[in-house]
Amino acid sequence: MGQILEFTPLLIEGAWMTIKLTVVSAILALVISFVVGLSRLSRSRSVRVLATIYLEFFRGTSALVQMFFMFYVLPLLGLTLSPFTAGVIACGFNLGSYGSEVVRGAVQSVGKGQHEASTALNYTVYQRYRYVLIPQAVPMMIPPFGNLLIELMKLTAVTSLITIADLTFVAQIIRAQTAMTLEPFLLILVIYFLIASVLVGFTDFIARSIARKRHITLAGVRRS
Amino acid sequence: MNWSWTVAADVLPLLLGGLVVTVEATIMGAAVAYVLGLFLAIMKRSQNRPLALTVYWMSEFIRRTPLLVQLYFLFYVLPDLGLFLSPLAAGVIGLGLHFSTYTSEVFRAGIDNVPKGQWEASRSLNYNPWQTWRYVILPQAIPPMIPPLANYLITMFKETPLLAAITVIELFNAANIYSNSYYKYLEPMTLVGLLFLLVSIPAAYLAMRLERKYTVRR
């Protein structure tokens, strides 16, 4: 077990890479969730069709296949991405498709009277979404977004297969150099668990502070 | 870089062979996930607090860590401890174990959602536990579980390419091996993507139909 301490700097670098991948792809996924989710509610048929194609494509295929496609096939078509960019795009686009369904579902579940009220107040479409529908939909999105964030963090482990030096990659290096198996893998499992638990705490905190600010109770907030 | 139909025709039989392995792994993994998930759900509901808490945190641990690392763990660590598994067996166990923590939540919610009055009614009818579960609880608990369990089947199908990392030659790995030996990436990878869509879109459609059929409105 002492031998593994020599690899502490490498493990810290790996953990940092995992965190960076998670944060950057989470931001990308969040943006995509809103763009695609709201596009699915658009009045324009072509926008809706495009958003649905995106959704079915990224939700219907495997994340690993998407990643390999971006890393190995896109360069052949003249678009070369660095491993980090390919990893972030694959993770972000993949989880963005799941997130868009969360956004669509939450916005749709805001009561019909709210739509009618904004029409009665002569709000534009932008005003209706910005001031009426989205603010009421956001609290409902937090718990499912929290679950997706964990899925995203776990997905970053797959980027080790396109040569990104994240935690999983570092564990493989340690295994190759020392022939230890139990220690590196058990250790990174614990680190992944800790990162995930921080993320769970973070979403719980956001859910609670929104609930407190707006004096509402949220369905599905994790029991802690 | 142009699409070559010769390469596509060349690789397609290999891919279809891989697809068979993918489907096998999915079905066996799902069987493990469903059976184990049911046991986990029952243990999480146990009156025995230490048992319930241990099972809860064990499944949280599995749920919050990546499947890929769990597969490596099964594949590299168990042989060192004297337990030799074939790659496919390790993959099926990993897949089943990982998703059992998800299915157990489905089972738990399904059982919890049966109204309390139903338990009381069975007691007042003097039903024994077997009769209570068989004739009262399960017939009400199972239908709403079917759509989410079907969705997890589709999710597991899409996770099987990870088995390539532990040398299982399933759909994705079949393409990858071909790509690496002939240096052709465009056709194999595109076909893999299409084959996934070919299975998962109809499957998602069926799952949606199931959802309409079994959603209980109270």
Interface residues (C-beta under 8 A of the other chain):
Chain A: E56 F57 R59 G60 T61 S62 A63 L64 V65 Q66 F68 F69 Y72 V73 L76 L77 G78 I150 K154 L155 T156 A157 V158 S160 L161 L167 T168 A171 Q172 R175 T181 L182 F185 L186 I188 L189 Y192 F193 A196 S197 V200
Chain B: M1 F61 R63 R64 T65 P66 L67 L68 V69 Q70 Y72 F73 Y76 V77 D80 L81 K158 E159 T160 P161 L162 A164 A165 F172 N176 S179 Y185 L186 M189 T190 V192 G193 F196 L197 S200 I201 A204
